[in-house]
């Protein structure tokens, strides 16, 4: 069973991930996450969950990163100190 501290660290990491996804989407000029998801063939409801900090599969994260037009290295270069 995971400790409370481990769960808090995971939740914090997911919040950072969500913030980075949202930040890059806004930087690309999409004020509406639904439009971004639709134009990049990502399920809108699922994408909304990613920006709220819900857990996601690695393959889903890679699809989002590619849609944002950055490499994984660029994606993780900010906001994950």
C-alpha positions as CSV (number, residue, x, y, z in Angstrom):
1,X,0.0,0.0,0.0
2,X,1.3,3.5,-0.9
3,X,2.0,5.9,1.9
4,X,0.3,9.2,2.1
5,X,3.6,10.9,1.2
6,X,3.9,8.9,-2.0
7,X,0.3,9.7,-3.0
8,X,0.9,13.4,-2.3
9,X,4.1,13.4,-4.5
10,X,2.2,11.6,-7.3
11,X,-0.7,14.2,-7.1
12,X,1.9,17.0,-7.1
13,X,3.6,15.6,-10.2
14,X,0.2,15.2,-12.0
15,X,-0.6,18.9,-11.2
16,X,2.7,19.9,-12.7
17,X,2.0,17.8,-15.8
18,X,-1.5,19.4,-16.1
19,X,-0.2,22.9,-15.7
20,X,2.5,22.3,-18.4
21,X,0.0,20.8,-20.9
22,X,-2.4,23.8,-20.3
23,X,0.5,26.3,-20.6
24,X,1.7,24.9,-23.9
25,X,-1.9,24.8,-25.3
26,X,-2.4,28.4,-24.5
27,X,1.0,29.3,-25.9
28,X,-0.2,27.7,-29.2
29,X,-3.1,30.1,-29.2
30,X,-5.9,27.7,-28.1
31,X,-7.9,29.4,-25.4
32,X,-10.4,26.6,-25.5
33,X,-9.1,23.1,-24.6
34,X,-12.0,21.4,-26.5
35,X,-11.0,23.1,-29.8
36,X,-7.5,21.9,-29.3
37,X,-8.5,18.4,-28.5
38,X,-10.9,18.2,-31.5
39,X,-8.4,19.6,-34.0
40,X,-5.8,17.0,-32.8
41,X,-8.1,14.0,-32.7
42,X,-7.9,13.6,-28.9
43,X,-11.1,12.8,-27.0
44,X,-12.2,16.1,-25.6
45,X,-13.5,14.8,-22.3
46,X,-10.3,12.8,-21.8
47,X,-8.1,15.8,-22.7
48,X,-10.0,17.9,-20.2
49,X,-9.1,15.4,-17.5
50,X,-5.4,15.6,-18.4
51,X,-5.5,19.4,-17.8
52,X,-7.2,18.8,-14.4
53,X,-4.4,16.6,-13.3
54,X,-5.9,13.1,-13.7
55,X,-3.5,10.2,-14.4
56,X,-2.8,9.3,-18.0
57,X,-1.0,6.6,-19.9
58,X,2.4,7.3,-21.3
59,X,1.1,6.7,-24.9
60,X,-1.6,9.3,-24.3
61,X,1.0,11.8,-22.9
62,X,3.1,11.3,-26.0
63,X,0.1,12.0,-28.3
64,X,-0.6,15.2,-26.4
65,X,3.1,16.3,-26.5
66,X,3.2,15.7,-30.2
67,X,0.0,17.7,-30.7
68,X,1.6,20.5,-28.7
69,X,4.4,20.5,-31.2
70,X,7.2,19.8,-28.8
71,X,9.5,16.9,-28.0
72,X,9.4,15.1,-24.7
73,X,12.7,16.7,-23.7
74,X,11.2,20.2,-24.5
75,X,8.0,19.3,-22.7
76,X,9.8,18.3,-19.5
77,X,12.3,21.2,-19.6
78,X,10.0,23.6,-17.7
79,X,7.9,23.2,-14.6
80,X,9.3,20.0,-13.3
81,X,12.1,21.2,-10.9
